[in-house]
Amino acid sequence: MRQGQVLVIKNSAAIDHNANIQGGALGPNKNPLMKPGTTEKLEDIKARPTPILVTCSIHGWMKNYIRVFDHPYFAVTDADGNFEIKNIPAGNHRLVIWHDSGWVVGEKEPDKHGAGLILKPGETKTVEYQLKKASE
């Protein structure tokens, strides 16, 4: 999501859930009980270099991550891991790829600071990375 957007959490299920939002020092840090049909709105969520973890303590298998950016240059992959980020301005950039198992790309893979990427005016680039298993 982009900094400045409102995060809306809804419980559309017929049972209780909770939204244990673990935003660290920048927040938000909340753990509201979500009765069926309830909505929780969170505003003023700041951009940060790491994801916000959201879990349901009632249902331990439910887990979500929220990335918050102060720019429009990000993407979520499709089912095959492909993504496209359009209209990146020319210049020196850092490409950061994150997976729920951790940081994926960088000079010292995995690295939360990403890998250098230089774009010339009008240039399009294709990059490929493999998610490495923890045992590799």
C-alpha positions in Angstrom: 0.0 0.0 0.0 1.0 3.6 -0.3 1.7 5.9 2.6 -1.5 8.0 3.1 -3.9 5.3 2.1 -6.4 4.0 4.7 -6.0 0.3 5.5 -9.4 -1.3 5.9 -9.7 -4.7 7.6 -13.0 -6.5 7.4 -14.3 -9.7 8.9 -16.7 -11.1 6.4 -16.7 -14.5 8.1 -19.5 -15.8 10.4 -17.0 -16.4 13.2 -14.7 -14.2 15.3 -11.2 -13.3 14.3 -8.7 -10.8 15.5 -6.2 -8.6 13.6 -3.0 -8.7 15.5 -1.1 -5.9 13.7 2.6 -5.7 14.5 3.9 -2.5 13.1 6.9 -2.1 15.4 8.3 1.3 16.3 6.5 3.1 13.5 3.2 1.4 14.3 0.4 0.7 14.0 0.3 -1.9 16.8 -3.2 -3.1 17.5 -5.0 -6.3 18.2 -8.8 -5.7 17.8 -11.3 -8.5 18.2 -13.1 -8.7 14.9 -16.7 -9.9 15.4 -18.5 -11.1 12.3 -19.3 -8.2 10.0 -17.0 -5.7 11.7 -14.5 -3.3 10.1 -11.4 -1.7 11.4 -9.8 1.3 9.6 -6.2 2.4 10.2 -4.9 5.8 9.0 -1.6 7.5 8.9 0.5 4.3 8.3 4.1 5.4 7.6 6.3 4.0 4.9 9.0 1.7 6.2 11.7 -0.7 4.9 10.2 -3.8 6.5 6.8 -5.4 6.3 4.0 -5.1 8.9 3.0 -8.6 10.1 -0.8 -9.2 10.6 -1.9 -12.5 12.2 -5.1 -13.9 13.8 -4.3 -15.3 17.2 -7.6 -17.3 17.1 -6.6 -19.0 13.9 -2.8 -19.5 14.0 -2.5 -20.4 10.2 -3.8 -16.9 9.2 -0.9 -14.6 8.4 -0.5 -11.6 6.2 2.2 -9.0 5.5 1.7 -5.4 4.5 4.4 -3.4 2.7 4.0 0.4 2.9 5.8 2.6 0.4 6.1 6.4 -0.1 6.5 6.0 -3.9 4.5 4.1 -6.6 7.4 1.8 -7.8 6.4 -1.5 -6.4 4.5 -4.6 -7.5 3.0 -7.9 -6.2 3.9 -11.0 -8.2 1.4 -13.1 -10.1 1.0 -16.8 -9.3 4.2 -17.6 -11.3 6.3 -15.0 -9.6 6.3 -12.5 -12.5 5.9 -8.7 -12.0 6.1 -5.5 -13.8 6.9 -2.0 -12.4 6.0 0.7 -14.9 7.2 4.3 -15.4 10.3 4.1 -13.3 12.3 7.2 -14.0 15.8 7.0 -15.5 18.6 6.9 -12.9 20.2 4.7 -10.3 17.8 2.6 -8.2 17.8 -0.3 -5.8 15.7 -3.4 -6.7 14.4 -5.1 -3.5 12.6 -8.4 -3.7 10.9 -9.7 -0.5 9.2 -13.1 0.1 7.5 -14.2 3.3 10.6 -16.4 3.8 12.8 -13.3 3.8 14.8 -11.0 1.6 15.6 -12.4 -1.8 17.9 -10.2 -3.8 21.0 -8.1 -3.2 24.8 -8.1 -3.6 25.0 -10.3 -0.5 21.9 -12.4 -1.1 19.6 -12.3 0.7 19.9 -8.5 1.4 17.2 -6.1 2.5 19.0 -3.3 0.6 18.5 -4.9 -2.8 20.6 -4.9 -5.9 21.7 -1.9 -8.0 19.7 -1.2 -11.1 20.6 1.6 -13.6 17.9 2.7 -16.1 18.6 4.9 -19.0 15.9 7.2 -20.4 13.3 5.1 -22.3 15.0 1.8 -21.3 13.1 -1.3 -20.4 14.9 -4.1 -18.4 14.0 -7.7 -17.7 15.6 -9.2 -14.6 15.4 -12.8 -13.3 16.0 -14.0 -9.7 15.5 -17.4 -8.1 14.2 -17.7 -4.6 16.8 -19.7 -2.7 15.7 -22.2 -0.1 17.1 -21.7 3.4 19.1 -24.9 3.1 21.0 -23.6 -0.1 
